[in-house]
Amino acid sequence: MVKEEFDKTLKNIGLDRKAFAELTNISYNTVNNWNDNKKPIPNWVESWLSNYKKSTILDNIINDLTPYLKE
């Protein structure tokens, strides 16, 4: 994953670099310093973002259905 794709994916799932850094317990400076050459984005980031997106979708579905499940 290159930095442009990283930023685009963050935007698509409603996060920014600061929120990502907080959620993953990584220094904001570390995230900002990732680039495509000397400090590449770690391999685990792409799968983390994918799983975060799926988790958010599932949470929204559960929240939408919860009132109907209590009846």
N, C-alpha and C positions, 0 to 999 in steps of 0.2 A: 504494500500500500504506500502510495506517495502522499506527500503533504497535501496537495490539492484535493485528492480523493478523501483523505482524512477529514479535512475541513468541510467538504461537501456532505459527507456522511453525517458528521456531527450536526450540521444544520438541518438535514433531513429528519433527524430523530429528535430535534428540539434541544440540542445541547450546544454549548460552546466549549472552548478549550478549558476555561476555568472550572466549569461544572464537571467536565470529564476528569480533570485532575483531582477534584475533590472526591468524586465517586470511586476513583481507582487508587486514591491515597498516594498520588504521585505529585511531586512538586510541580507547580504551574510553570516554573522556569524550565524544568526538564521537558515538559510537553511543548513549550514554545521553542525550545532549542532543537527539536526533532527536525531534520531536513532530509533530503533525498540522498545526500552523499556521505558526509562525515558522521552524522548521527541519525541513522535510519530509524523509522518508526518500527518498534518491536513487532515481531510476527504475531504475538497474541492479541494485538489491538484489534485487528480485523474481526476475529471471532468474538471478542468481547463486545464490540459494537453490534454485531449481528444478534448475539444473545440478548443484549440490552433492548434492542428493538423488538424482538419477539416477546420478551418479558413485559414490556410496556403495553404491547397490543393485548396480551393475555390479561394483564391487570385491568385494562379498560373494558374488556369483555366481561370479566367477573364483576366489576363495579356496575356495569349496565344491567346485568342479570340478577344481581343480588336482591333488589326489591321484589322481583317475581318469585324468587326461591323462598322467601319468607312467608308467602301466602299459604 
